Amino acid sequence: MQTLVSRSGGCAIGRHLPRSRHRDVKGEPIQRSACRCCGAAIVKSAVSRRWIVSGLLG
């Protein structure tokens, strides 16, 4: 069972929550959004289960 992380603490450990409207890049299996809490640009690939900060991809 997964425990819920508080909104303020989640971003500090890399658990970002996407805004309700995320954008799919046409022709690519990548979803882009912004974090609800800290506003960071985040992405998720088709095979990934977690949202990560987009700057970490390069």
Biopython code that builds the backbone (N, CA, C, O; Angstrom):
import numpy as np
from Bio.PDB.StructureBuilder import StructureBuilder

atoms = [
    (1, "MET", "N", (0.830, -1.182, 0.000)),
    (1, "MET", "CA", (0.000, 0.000, 0.000)),
    (1, "MET", "C", (0.878, 1.250, 0.000)),
    (1, "MET", "O", (1.820, 1.365, 0.785)),
    (2, "GLN", "N", (0.560, 2.163, -0.874)),
    (2, "GLN", "CA", (1.374, 3.365, -1.010)),
    (2, "GLN", "C", (0.855, 4.448, -0.075)),
    (2, "GLN", "O", (-0.353, 4.661, 0.022)),
    (3, "THR", "N", (1.756, 5.126, 0.605)),
    (3, "THR", "CA", (1.349, 6.207, 1.493)),
    (3, "THR", "C", (1.281, 7.503, 0.719)),
    (3, "THR", "O", (2.042, 7.717, -0.224)),
    (4, "LEU", "N", (0.379, 8.352, 1.115)),
    (4, "LEU", "CA", (0.235, 9.649, 0.457)),
    (4, "LEU", "C", (1.259, 10.622, 1.010)),
    (4, "LEU", "O", (1.522, 10.639, 2.213)),
    (5, "VAL", "N", (1.825, 11.416, 0.153)),
    (5, "VAL", "CA", (2.816, 12.412, 0.533)),
    (5, "VAL", "C", (2.133, 13.768, 0.525)),
    (5, "VAL", "O", (1.381, 14.080, -0.398)),
    (6, "SER", "N", (2.387, 14.566, 1.536)),
    (6, "SER", "CA", (1.766, 15.884, 1.577)),
    (6, "SER", "C", (2.222, 16.730, 0.404)),
    (6, "SER", "O", (3.301, 16.509, -0.146)),
    (7, "ARG", "N", (1.421, 17.675, 0.030)),
    (7, "ARG", "CA", (1.728, 18.493, -1.144)),
    (7, "ARG", "C", (3.072, 19.202, -1.041)),
    (7, "ARG", "O", (3.840, 19.215, -2.003)),
    (8, "SER", "N", (3.359, 19.781, 0.096)),
    (8, "SER", "CA", (4.615, 20.518, 0.213)),
    (8, "SER", "C", (5.824, 19.590, 0.267)),
    (8, "SER", "O", (6.882, 19.929, -0.263)),
    (9, "GLY", "N", (5.686, 18.433, 0.896)),
    (9, "GLY", "CA", (6.798, 17.509, 1.023)),
    (9, "GLY", "C", (7.007, 16.639, -0.194)),
    (9, "GLY", "O", (8.109, 16.132, -0.405)),
    (10, "GLY", "N", (5.985, 16.455, -0.994)),
    (10, "GLY", "CA", (6.078, 15.599, -2.170)),
    (10, "GLY", "C", (7.071, 16.113, -3.184)),
    (10, "GLY", "O", (7.839, 15.326, -3.739)),
    (11, "CYS", "N", (7.083, 17.380, -3.438)),
    (11, "CYS", "CA", (7.992, 17.964, -4.425)),
    (11, "CYS", "C", (9.445, 17.839, -3.965)),
    (11, "CYS", "O", (10.345, 17.655, -4.784)),
    (12, "ALA", "N", (9.665, 17.939, -2.682)),
    (12, "ALA", "CA", (11.022, 17.867, -2.151)),
    (12, "ALA", "C", (11.653, 16.500, -2.378)),
    (12, "ALA", "O", (12.874, 16.392, -2.489)),
    (13, "ILE", "N", (10.832, 15.456, -2.448)),
    (13, "ILE", "CA", (11.373, 14.110, -2.674)),
    (13, "ILE", "C", (11.118, 13.617, -4.096)),
    (13, "ILE", "O", (11.313, 12.436, -4.386)),
    (14, "GLY", "N", (10.686, 14.508, -4.982)),
    (14, "GLY", "CA", (10.528, 14.155, -6.383)),
    (14, "GLY", "C", (9.169, 13.612, -6.774)),
    (14, "GLY", "O", (9.021, 13.072, -7.870)),
    (15, "ARG", "N", (8.187, 13.736, -5.923)),
    (15, "ARG", "CA", (6.839, 13.261, -6.241)),
    (15, "ARG", "C", (5.948, 14.442, -6.594)),
    (15, "ARG", "O", (5.242, 14.990, -5.747)),
    (16, "HIS", "N", (5.999, 14.815, -7.850)),
    (16, "HIS", "CA", (5.229, 15.944, -8.337)),
    (16, "HIS", "C", (3.851, 15.484, -8.783)),
    (16, "HIS", "O", (3.687, 14.357, -9.251)),
    (17, "LEU", "N", (2.861, 16.358, -8.637)),
    (17, "LEU", "CA", (1.489, 16.072, -9.052)),
    (17, "LEU", "C", (1.151, 16.955, -10.244)),
    (17, "LEU", "O", (1.285, 18.175, -10.155)),
    (18, "PRO", "N", (0.714, 16.368, -11.362)),
    (18, "PRO", "CA", (0.402, 17.181, -12.536)),
    (18, "PRO", "C", (-0.887, 17.962, -12.344)),
    (18, "PRO", "O", (-1.766, 17.555, -11.585)),
    (19, "ARG", "N", (-0.990, 19.082, -13.036)),
    (19, "ARG", "CA", (-2.257, 19.811, -13.066)),
    (19, "ARG", "C", (-3.269, 18.956, -13.802)),
    (19, "ARG", "O", (-2.891, 18.030, -14.520)),
    (20, "SER", "N", (-4.521, 19.246, -13.640)),
    (20, "SER", "CA", (-5.554, 18.395, -14.222)),
    (20, "SER", "C", (-5.504, 18.361, -15.746)),
    (20, "SER", "O", (-5.954, 17.387, -16.349)),
    (21, "ARG", "N", (-4.978, 19.382, -16.369)),
    (21, "ARG", "CA", (-4.898, 19.420, -17.835)),
    (21, "ARG", "C", (-3.451, 19.275, -18.278)),
    (21, "ARG", "O", (-2.689, 20.241, -18.247)),
    (22, "HIS", "N", (-3.077, 18.085, -18.686)),
    (22, "HIS", "CA", (-1.727, 17.919, -19.214)),
    (22, "HIS", "C", (-1.800, 17.841, -20.734)),
    (22, "HIS", "O", (-2.808, 17.425, -21.304)),
    (23, "ARG", "N", (-0.729, 18.243, -21.363)),
    (23, "ARG", "CA", (-0.677, 18.310, -22.823)),
    (23, "ARG", "C", (0.092, 17.129, -23.381)),
    (23, "ARG", "O", (1.196, 16.829, -22.927)),
    (24, "ASP", "N", (-0.480, 16.466, -24.350)),
    (24, "ASP", "CA", (0.243, 15.413, -25.062)),
    (24, "ASP", "C", (0.935, 16.037, -26.260)),
    (24, "ASP", "O", (0.324, 16.818, -26.990)),
    (25, "VAL", "N", (2.180, 15.709, -26.469)),
    (25, "VAL", "CA", (2.920, 16.191, -27.623)),
    (25, "VAL", "C", (2.490, 15.332, -28.810)),
    (25, "VAL", "O", (2.648, 14.112, -28.781)),
    (26, "LYS", "N", (1.962, 15.943, -29.826)),
    (26, "LYS", "CA", (1.451, 15.200, -30.972)),
    (26, "LYS", "C", (2.566, 14.411, -31.651)),
    (26, "LYS", "O", (3.617, 14.961, -31.981)),
    (27, "GLY", "N", (2.329, 13.124, -31.856)),
    (27, "GLY", "CA", (3.312, 12.274, -32.516)),
    (27, "GLY", "C", (4.366, 11.688, -31.587)),
    (27, "GLY", "O", (5.200, 10.902, -32.033)),
    (28, "GLU", "N", (4.351, 12.048, -30.313)),
    (28, "GLU", "CA", (5.312, 11.528, -29.343)),
    (28, "GLU", "C", (4.575, 11.002, -28.120)),
    (28, "GLU", "O", (3.574, 11.588, -27.706)),
    (29, "PRO", "N", (5.052, 9.907, -27.536)),
    (29, "PRO", "CA", (4.375, 9.340, -26.362)),
    (29, "PRO", "C", (4.779, 10.008, -25.048)),
    (29, "PRO", "O", (4.925, 9.338, -24.026)),
    (30, "ILE", "N", (4.955, 11.314, -25.077)),
    (30, "ILE", "CA", (5.384, 12.054, -23.887)),
    (30, "ILE", "C", (4.279, 13.002, -23.461)),
    (30, "ILE", "O", (3.723, 13.723, -24.290)),
    (31, "GLN", "N", (3.956, 13.007, -22.176)),
    (31, "GLN", "CA", (2.980, 13.933, -21.624)),
    (31, "GLN", "C", (3.728, 15.023, -20.882)),
    (31, "GLN", "O", (4.701, 14.750, -20.180)),
    (32, "ARG", "N", (3.279, 16.245, -21.036)),
    (32, "ARG", "CA", (3.904, 17.382, -20.356)),
    (32, "ARG", "C", (2.864, 18.085, -19.508)),
    (32, "ARG", "O", (1.689, 18.142, -19.872)),
    (33, "SER", "N", (3.293, 18.615, -18.384)),
    (33, "SER", "CA", (2.400, 19.324, -17.491)),
    (33, "SER", "C", (3.224, 20.246, -16.603)),
    (33, "SER", "O", (4.426, 20.420, -16.809)),
    (34, "ALA", "N", (2.565, 20.830, -15.622)),
    (34, "ALA", "CA", (3.235, 21.612, -14.587)),
    (34, "ALA", "C", (2.770, 21.051, -13.251)),
    (34, "ALA", "O", (1.635, 20.590, -13.130)),
    (35, "CYS", "N", (3.627, 21.089, -12.266)),
    (35, "CYS", "CA", (3.295, 20.566, -10.947)),
    (35, "CYS", "C", (2.264, 21.471, -10.273)),
    (35, "CYS", "O", (2.379, 22.696, -10.328)),
    (36, "ARG", "N", (1.266, 20.873, -9.642)),
    (36, "ARG", "CA", (0.231, 21.636, -8.934)),
    (36, "ARG", "C", (0.806, 22.449, -7.786)),
    (36, "ARG", "O", (0.328, 23.544, -7.489)),
    (37, "CYS", "N", (1.829, 21.914, -7.146)),
    (37, "CYS", "CA", (2.351, 22.527, -5.928)),
    (37, "CYS", "C", (3.432, 23.571, -6.179)),
    (37, "CYS", "O", (3.341, 24.705, -5.708)),
    (38, "CYS", "N", (4.463, 23.168, -6.931)),
    (38, "CYS", "CA", (5.610, 24.066, -7.089)),
    (38, "CYS", "C", (5.671, 24.731, -8.463)),
    (38, "CYS", "O", (6.456, 25.661, -8.652)),
    (39, "GLY", "N", (4.862, 24.280, -9.431)),
    (39, "GLY", "CA", (4.824, 24.900, -10.750)),
    (39, "GLY", "C", (5.932, 24.472, -11.693)),
    (39, "GLY", "O", (6.051, 25.021, -12.788)),
    (40, "ALA", "N", (6.749, 23.497, -11.290)),
    (40, "ALA", "CA", (7.847, 23.031, -12.143)),
    (40, "ALA", "C", (7.296, 22.343, -13.390)),
    (40, "ALA", "O", (6.244, 21.706, -13.341)),
    (41, "ALA", "N", (8.008, 22.475, -14.502)),
    (41, "ALA", "CA", (7.629, 21.777, -15.731)),
    (41, "ALA", "C", (7.986, 20.310, -15.544)),
    (41, "ALA", "O", (9.135, 19.983, -15.246)),
    (42, "ILE", "N", (7.002, 19.417, -15.720)),
    (42, "ILE", "CA", (7.222, 17.990, -15.523)),
    (42, "ILE", "C", (6.790, 17.210, -16.752)),
    (42, "ILE", "O", (5.938, 17.661, -17.517)),
    (43, "VAL", "N", (7.385, 16.032, -16.939)),
    (43, "VAL", "CA", (7.070, 15.174, -18.086)),
    (43, "VAL", "C", (6.928, 13.733, -17.620)),
    (43, "VAL", "O", (7.441, 13.342, -16.571)),
    (44, "LYS", "N", (6.208, 12.945, -18.441)),
    (44, "LYS", "CA", (6.067, 11.515, -18.193)),
    (44, "LYS", "C", (6.047, 10.815, -19.535)),
    (44, "LYS", "O", (5.279, 11.190, -20.422)),
    (45, "SER", "N", (6.883, 9.800, -19.694)),
    (45, "SER", "CA", (6.910, 9.047, -20.951)),
    (45, "SER", "C", (5.842, 7.964, -20.907)),
    (45, "SER", "O", (5.221, 7.745, -19.866)),
    (46, "ALA", "N", (5.627, 7.292, -22.017)),
    (46, "ALA", "CA", (4.607, 6.255, -22.099)),
    (46, "ALA", "C", (4.922, 5.069, -21.183)),
    (46, "ALA", "O", (4.000, 4.406, -20.709)),
    (47, "VAL", "N", (6.179, 4.794, -20.928)),
    (47, "VAL", "CA", (6.550, 3.653, -20.098)),
    (47, "VAL", "C", (6.805, 4.022, -18.638)),
    (47, "VAL", "O", (6.904, 3.139, -17.786)),
    (48, "SER", "N", (6.911, 5.297, -18.348)),
    (48, "SER", "CA", (7.193, 5.751, -16.992)),
    (48, "SER", "C", (5.919, 5.831, -16.168)),
    (48, "SER", "O", (4.852, 6.146, -16.696)),
    (49, "ARG", "N", (6.026, 5.552, -14.900)),
    (49, "ARG", "CA", (4.882, 5.669, -14.002)),
    (49, "ARG", "C", (4.925, 6.950, -13.189)),
    (49, "ARG", "O", (3.944, 7.303, -12.535)),
    (50, "ARG", "N", (6.058, 7.655, -13.224)),
    (50, "ARG", "CA", (6.230, 8.846, -12.395)),
    (50, "ARG", "C", (6.463, 10.074, -13.246)),
    (50, "ARG", "O", (7.018, 9.999, -14.342)),
    (51, "TRP", "N", (6.036, 11.189, -12.731)),
    (51, "TRP", "CA", (6.307, 12.481, -13.357)),
    (51, "TRP", "C", (7.670, 12.941, -12.867)),
    (51, "TRP", "O", (7.966, 12.856, -11.675)),
    (52, "ILE", "N", (8.507, 13.432, -13.791)),
    (52, "ILE", "CA", (9.823, 13.937, -13.412)),
    (52, "ILE", "C", (10.002, 15.347, -13.955)),
    (52, "ILE", "O", (9.348, 15.736, -14.923)),
    (53, "VAL", "N", (10.879, 16.101, -13.335)),
    (53, "VAL", "CA", (11.164, 17.465, -13.774)),
    (53, "VAL", "C", (11.781, 17.396, -15.156)),
    (53, "VAL", "O", (12.728, 16.640, -15.373)),
    (54, "SER", "N", (11.260, 18.173, -16.093)),
    (54, "SER", "CA", (11.680, 18.061, -17.494)),
    (54, "SER", "C", (13.147, 18.434, -17.719)),
    (54, "SER", "O", (13.755, 17.944, -18.671)),
    (55, "GLY", "N", (13.718, 19.267, -16.892)),
    (55, "GLY", "CA", (15.106, 19.642, -17.029)),
    (55, "GLY", "C", (16.071, 18.481, -16.819)),
    (55, "GLY", "O", (17.214, 18.534, -17.271)),
    (56, "LEU", "N", (15.610, 17.423, -16.129)),
    (56, "LEU", "CA", (16.466, 16.275, -15.874)),
    (56, "LEU", "C", (16.654, 15.415, -17.128)),
    (56, "LEU", "O", (17.562, 14.585, -17.178)),
    (57, "LEU", "N", (15.805, 15.608, -18.135)),
    (57, "LEU", "CA", (15.937, 14.833, -19.353)),
    (57, "LEU", "C", (16.924, 15.439, -20.331)),
    (57, "LEU", "O", (17.389, 14.772, -21.255)),
    (58, "GLY", "N", (17.234, 16.678, -20.126)),
    (58, "GLY", "CA", (18.202, 17.324, -21.009)),
    (58, "GLY", "C", (17.602, 18.269, -21.992)),
    (58, "GLY", "O", (18.323, 18.872, -22.788)),
]
sb = StructureBuilder()
sb.init_structure("model")
sb.init_model(0)
sb.init_chain("A")
sb.init_seg("    ")
for serial, (resi, resn, name, xyz) in enumerate(atoms, 1):
    if name == "N":
        sb.init_residue(resn, " ", resi, " ")
    sb.init_atom(name, np.array(xyz, "f"), 0.0, 1.0, " ", f" {name:<3s}", serial, name[0])
structure = sb.get_structure()
